[in-house]
Amino acid sequence: MTTGAPPSDAPHTTTRPDLRAIHLHVCVTCLRGLPVGAAPPGRALYEQMLTRTHDTNVVVHEVKCLAACDRGCTAVVAMPGKWGWLLGHLGPEKADDLMIYLAAYATSHSGSVMPSRRPASLSDMVLGRFPAALLTEHSS
């Protein structure tokens, strides 16, 4: 990051503000079983998602740890009024499939996306869910 950058948990600000935004929080410290000091695949996933979300309603956030280290890379997807999901077993190579999932999530009434509507590479990604009432909006 450059000097003067927003805090690490601040929203990505090049995406236009939208009350119906999908918030994707990507753990940038996930090492996915690599030794300490290795380049975190979580950081690479975050960067890949930034390149894919311009001119969309997806707001990408970086977070330092989602406490699912043995299932990294991890991310949380949340949207007002819908179930939020803790996702794991991700990586930069799954960024395109994650965008397909986010589109299905956005059109789902409850935020539930059946496994048959997910790309095959994401079949084992759901680690847990949380109710919409727990979503905290980020301001831009």
Secondary structure in CASP SS format (residue, H / E / C, confidence):
PFRMAT SS
TARGET T0000
AUTHOR 0000-0000-0000
METHOD secondary structure of the structure
MODEL  1
M C 1.00
T C 1.00
T C 1.00
G C 1.00
A C 1.00
P C 1.00
P C 1.00
S C 1.00
D C 1.00
A C 1.00
P E 1.00
H C 1.00
T C 1.00
T C 1.00
T C 1.00
R C 1.00
P C 1.00
D C 1.00
L C 1.00
R C 1.00
A C 1.00
I E 1.00
H E 1.00
L E 1.00
H E 1.00
V E 1.00
C E 1.00
V C 1.00
T C 1.00
C C 1.00
L C 1.00
R C 1.00
G C 1.00
L C 1.00
P C 1.00
V C 1.00
G C 1.00
A C 1.00
A C 1.00
P C 1.00
P H 1.00
G H 1.00
R H 1.00
A H 1.00
L H 1.00
Y H 1.00
E H 1.00
Q H 1.00
M H 1.00
L H 1.00
T H 1.00
R H 1.00
T C 1.00
H C 1.00
D C 1.00
T C 1.00
N C 1.00
V E 1.00
V E 1.00
V E 1.00
H E 1.00
E E 1.00
V E 1.00
K C 1.00
C C 1.00
L C 1.00
A C 1.00
A C 1.00
C H 1.00
D H 1.00
R H 1.00
G C 1.00
C C 1.00
T C 1.00
A E 1.00
V E 1.00
V E 1.00
A E 1.00
M C 1.00
P C 1.00
G C 1.00
K C 1.00
W C 1.00
G E 1.00
W E 1.00
L E 1.00
L E 1.00
G C 1.00
H C 1.00
L C 1.00
G C 1.00
P H 1.00
E H 1.00
K H 1.00
A H 1.00
D H 1.00
D H 1.00
L H 1.00
M H 1.00
I H 1.00
Y H 1.00
L H 1.00
A H 1.00
A H 1.00
Y H 1.00
A H 1.00
T H 1.00
S C 1.00
H C 1.00
S C 1.00
G C 1.00
S C 1.00
V C 1.00
M C 1.00
P H 1.00
S H 1.00
R H 1.00
R C 1.00
P C 1.00
A H 1.00
S H 1.00
L H 1.00
S C 1.00
D C 1.00
M C 1.00
V E 1.00
L E 1.00
G E 1.00
R E 1.00
F E 1.00
P C 1.00
A H 1.00
A H 1.00
L H 1.00
L C 1.00
T C 1.00
E C 1.00
H C 1.00
S C 1.00
S C 1.00
END
